[in-house]
Amino acid sequence: MSILVRASALLLASLCLLGSAQAATRVVVFDFELFDTSGEAGPGGPKPEELRRLALISNDLRERLAKAGYDVVDTKPQQAAITDAQPFRNCNSCELEIARALGAQIEIIGLVQKVSNLILNINFQLRDAETGKVLRAGSVDIRNNTDEAWQRGISYLVRNRLLDPPLTGKAAP
C-alpha cells in the first residue's frame, strides 16, 4: 500500500508542476524609429551612425527582456509588412496587427526624438497586442548623440520604467 501512496503522491506532484508551468509571455520589440526635429535631417533619412544606434538600443532591449524571462519574438517573418507600415508613429496602431500575426501577446514600440545633436529623448510604449491598451510607457532625455548616451538611456528606461515595478498580469514574463 505504501508504494501506491508514494506513486500517487509523485503523480500528483508532477501534475501540480505541469499545471503551474506556463509559457513565457511572447513580446515583439519593433525597432526603434528616429523622429528628427533638429533640422539636421537629410533627404535620405537618418545618418548611418544613428541607424546603427537605433539597432543597438533595439537589440539591447530585446536582450534585456529575454534575460528577464520573456519570449522575444523574431520580426523577420513580418518584415515586409513592418517596412510598409513604418513609421509606426504615423500609422494609428497598425503595428498591432503585425504583432498579432507574429503571435505576440505584448508589443513594444520605441521612438528616439532628436531635438538637436546634443538633446535627444528615447520613448517607448508597451501595449497589449490584442487590445492595444498601453500597459506601460516611459521617456528619458539624453545628452549627446553618442553610442554611450543612447545605451545609458535605454538602460535607464528598462531598469526604471519598463521592469520596475515588475510587470504583472498579461505583461508578466
C-alpha positions as a Markdown table, in Angstrom:
| # | Residue | x | y | z |
|---|---|---|---|---|
| 1 | Met | 0.0 | 0.0 | 0.0 |
| 2 | Ser | 2.8 | 2.4 | 0.7 |
| 3 | Ile | 4.1 | 2.0 | -2.9 |
| 4 | Leu | 0.6 | 3.0 | -4.2 |
| 5 | Val | 0.6 | 6.1 | -1.8 |
| 6 | Arg | 4.1 | 7.1 | -3.0 |
| 7 | Ala | 3.2 | 6.7 | -6.6 |
| 8 | Ser | 0.0 | 8.7 | -6.2 |
| 9 | Ala | 1.9 | 11.4 | -4.4 |
| 10 | Leu | 4.5 | 11.5 | -7.2 |
| 11 | Leu | 1.8 | 11.7 | -9.8 |
| 12 | Leu | 0.0 | 14.5 | -8.0 |
| 13 | Ala | 3.2 | 16.5 | -7.6 |
| 14 | Ser | 4.0 | 16.1 | -11.3 |
| 15 | Leu | 0.6 | 17.3 | -12.3 |
| 16 | Cys | 0.9 | 20.3 | -10.0 |
| 17 | Leu | 4.2 | 21.2 | -11.6 |
| 18 | Leu | 2.8 | 20.8 | -15.1 |
| 19 | Gly | -0.2 | 22.9 | -14.2 |
| 20 | Ser | 1.8 | 25.8 | -12.7 |
| 21 | Ala | 4.3 | 25.8 | -15.6 |
| 22 | Gln | 3.3 | 28.5 | -18.1 |
| 23 | Ala | 4.9 | 29.5 | -21.3 |
| 24 | Ala | 6.8 | 32.8 | -21.2 |
| 25 | Thr | 5.0 | 35.9 | -22.3 |
| 26 | Arg | 5.6 | 36.5 | -26.0 |
| 27 | Val | 6.8 | 40.0 | -26.7 |
| 28 | Val | 7.7 | 41.6 | -30.0 |
| 29 | Val | 10.1 | 44.6 | -29.8 |
| 30 | Phe | 9.8 | 46.6 | -33.0 |
| 31 | Asp | 13.0 | 48.5 | -34.0 |
| 32 | Phe | 13.2 | 52.0 | -32.5 |
| 33 | Glu | 12.5 | 54.8 | -35.0 |
| 34 | Leu | 14.1 | 58.2 | -35.3 |
| 35 | Phe | 12.0 | 61.3 | -35.4 |
| 36 | Asp | 14.4 | 64.1 | -36.3 |
| 37 | Thr | 13.1 | 67.6 | -35.4 |
| 38 | Ser | 16.6 | 69.1 | -35.2 |
| 39 | Gly | 16.6 | 70.5 | -38.8 |
| 40 | Glu | 19.7 | 68.3 | -39.4 |
| 41 | Ala | 17.9 | 65.5 | -41.2 |
| 42 | Gly | 19.0 | 64.9 | -44.7 |
| 43 | Pro | 16.8 | 63.7 | -47.6 |
| 44 | Gly | 18.0 | 60.1 | -47.2 |
| 45 | Gly | 16.7 | 59.8 | -43.6 |
| 46 | Pro | 18.8 | 59.1 | -40.5 |
| 47 | Lys | 22.6 | 59.2 | -40.7 |
| 48 | Pro | 24.3 | 55.8 | -40.8 |
| 49 | Glu | 25.6 | 56.2 | -37.2 |
| 50 | Glu | 22.0 | 56.9 | -36.0 |
| 51 | Leu | 20.7 | 53.9 | -37.8 |
| 52 | Arg | 23.3 | 51.8 | -36.1 |
| 53 | Arg | 22.4 | 53.3 | -32.7 |
| 54 | Leu | 18.7 | 52.6 | -33.3 |
| 55 | Ala | 19.6 | 48.9 | -34.0 |
| 56 | Leu | 21.9 | 49.0 | -30.9 |
| 57 | Ile | 19.2 | 50.0 | -28.5 |
| 58 | Ser | 16.5 | 47.8 | -30.1 |
| 59 | Asn | 18.7 | 44.8 | -29.7 |
| 60 | Asp | 19.8 | 45.8 | -26.2 |
| 61 | Leu | 16.1 | 46.0 | -25.2 |
| 62 | Arg | 15.4 | 42.5 | -26.7 |
| 63 | Glu | 18.4 | 41.0 | -24.8 |
| 64 | Arg | 17.3 | 42.5 | -21.5 |
| 65 | Leu | 13.7 | 41.3 | -21.9 |
| 66 | Ala | 15.0 | 37.8 | -22.8 |
| 67 | Lys | 17.1 | 37.8 | -19.6 |
| 68 | Ala | 14.1 | 38.9 | -17.7 |
| 69 | Gly | 12.2 | 35.8 | -18.8 |
| 70 | Tyr | 10.3 | 37.0 | -21.8 |
| 71 | Asp | 10.0 | 35.0 | -25.1 |
| 72 | Val | 11.2 | 37.7 | -27.6 |
| 73 | Val | 9.6 | 37.2 | -31.0 |
| 74 | Asp | 11.6 | 37.4 | -34.2 |
| 75 | Thr | 10.2 | 40.1 | -36.5 |
| 76 | Lys | 11.7 | 38.7 | -39.7 |
| 77 | Pro | 8.6 | 36.8 | -40.8 |
| 78 | Gln | 6.6 | 40.1 | -41.0 |
| 79 | Gln | 9.5 | 42.3 | -42.2 |
| 80 | Ala | 7.7 | 43.3 | -45.4 |
| 81 | Ala | 4.6 | 44.4 | -43.5 |
| 82 | Ile | 6.7 | 46.3 | -41.0 |
| 83 | Thr | 8.5 | 48.1 | -43.8 |
| 84 | Asp | 5.2 | 49.0 | -45.4 |
| 85 | Ala | 3.7 | 50.3 | -42.2 |
| 86 | Gln | 6.6 | 52.4 | -40.9 |
| 87 | Pro | 6.9 | 54.9 | -39.4 |
| 88 | Phe | 4.7 | 53.4 | -36.7 |
| 89 | Arg | 4.2 | 56.9 | -35.1 |
| 90 | Asn | 2.0 | 57.8 | -38.1 |
| 91 | Cys | 0.1 | 54.5 | -38.7 |
| 92 | Asn | -2.6 | 54.7 | -36.0 |
| 93 | Ser | -1.6 | 51.4 | -34.2 |
| 94 | Cys | -1.3 | 49.4 | -37.4 |
| 95 | Glu | 1.6 | 47.5 | -35.9 |
| 96 | Leu | -0.8 | 45.7 | -33.5 |
| 97 | Glu | -2.0 | 43.5 | -36.4 |
| 98 | Ile | 1.7 | 42.7 | -37.2 |
| 99 | Ala | 2.3 | 41.9 | -33.5 |
| 100 | Arg | -0.7 | 39.5 | -33.5 |
| 101 | Ala | 0.4 | 37.9 | -36.8 |
| 102 | Leu | 3.8 | 37.2 | -35.1 |
| 103 | Gly | 2.0 | 35.5 | -32.2 |
| 104 | Ala | 3.0 | 38.2 | -29.6 |
| 105 | Gln | 0.9 | 38.9 | -26.5 |
| 106 | Ile | 2.5 | 42.3 | -25.9 |
| 107 | Glu | 4.5 | 44.7 | -28.1 |
| 108 | Ile | 7.0 | 47.4 | -27.6 |
| 109 | Ile | 7.3 | 50.3 | -29.9 |
| 110 | Gly | 10.0 | 52.9 | -29.5 |
| 111 | Leu | 10.9 | 56.3 | -30.8 |
| 112 | Val | 14.0 | 58.4 | -30.4 |
| 113 | Gln | 13.3 | 62.1 | -30.9 |
| 114 | Lys | 16.3 | 64.1 | -32.0 |
| 115 | Val | 15.8 | 67.7 | -30.8 |
| 116 | Ser | 19.4 | 68.7 | -31.6 |
| 117 | Asn | 22.7 | 66.9 | -31.9 |
| 118 | Leu | 23.0 | 67.5 | -28.1 |
| 119 | Ile | 19.5 | 66.8 | -26.9 |
| 120 | Leu | 17.6 | 63.6 | -27.7 |
| 121 | Asn | 14.9 | 61.7 | -25.9 |
| 122 | Ile | 14.1 | 58.0 | -26.0 |
| 123 | Asn | 10.4 | 56.9 | -25.7 |
| 124 | Phe | 8.7 | 53.5 | -25.5 |
| 125 | Gln | 5.2 | 52.1 | -25.2 |
| 126 | Leu | 4.4 | 48.5 | -24.1 |
| 127 | Arg | 1.0 | 47.5 | -25.2 |
| 128 | Asp | -1.4 | 44.6 | -25.1 |
| 129 | Ala | -1.2 | 43.2 | -28.7 |
| 130 | Glu | -4.8 | 42.1 | -28.6 |
| 131 | Thr | -6.5 | 45.3 | -27.3 |
| 132 | Gly | -3.9 | 48.0 | -27.9 |
| 133 | Lys | -4.1 | 49.1 | -24.3 |
| 134 | Val | -0.9 | 50.8 | -23.1 |
| 135 | Leu | 0.4 | 48.8 | -20.2 |
| 136 | Arg | 3.5 | 50.9 | -19.5 |
| 137 | Ala | 5.3 | 53.8 | -21.1 |
| 138 | Gly | 8.4 | 55.8 | -20.5 |
| 139 | Ser | 10.7 | 58.5 | -21.7 |
| 140 | Val | 14.2 | 59.7 | -20.9 |
| 141 | Asp | 16.1 | 62.7 | -22.1 |
| 142 | Ile | 19.7 | 62.1 | -23.0 |
| 143 | Arg | 22.6 | 64.4 | -23.8 |
| 144 | Asn | 25.0 | 63.8 | -26.7 |
| 145 | Asn | 24.3 | 61.8 | -29.8 |
| 146 | Thr | 26.8 | 59.0 | -28.9 |
| 147 | Asp | 26.6 | 55.2 | -28.5 |
| 148 | Glu | 27.2 | 55.6 | -24.8 |
| 149 | Ala | 24.4 | 58.1 | -24.3 |
| 150 | Trp | 21.9 | 56.0 | -26.2 |
| 151 | Gln | 22.9 | 52.9 | -24.3 |
| 152 | Arg | 22.6 | 54.7 | -20.9 |
| 153 | Gly | 19.2 | 56.0 | -21.9 |
| 154 | Ile | 17.8 | 52.5 | -22.8 |
| 155 | Ser | 19.4 | 51.0 | -19.7 |
| 156 | Tyr | 17.6 | 53.6 | -17.5 |
| 157 | Leu | 14.3 | 53.1 | -19.2 |
| 158 | Val | 14.4 | 49.3 | -18.8 |
| 159 | Arg | 15.5 | 49.5 | -15.1 |
| 160 | Asn | 13.3 | 52.3 | -14.0 |
| 161 | Arg | 10.3 | 52.4 | -16.3 |
| 162 | Leu | 9.8 | 49.1 | -18.1 |
| 163 | Leu | 10.7 | 46.5 | -15.5 |
| 164 | Asp | 10.3 | 48.4 | -12.2 |
| 165 | Pro | 7.9 | 47.9 | -10.6 |
| 166 | Pro | 7.7 | 44.3 | -12.0 |
| 167 | Leu | 5.1 | 43.8 | -14.7 |
| 168 | Thr | 2.0 | 41.8 | -13.6 |
| 169 | Gly | -0.9 | 40.1 | -15.3 |
| 170 | Lys | -0.8 | 39.6 | -19.0 |
| 171 | Ala | 2.5 | 41.5 | -19.3 |
| 172 | Ala | 4.4 | 39.5 | -16.6 |
| 173 | Pro | 7.3 | 37.3 | -18.0 |
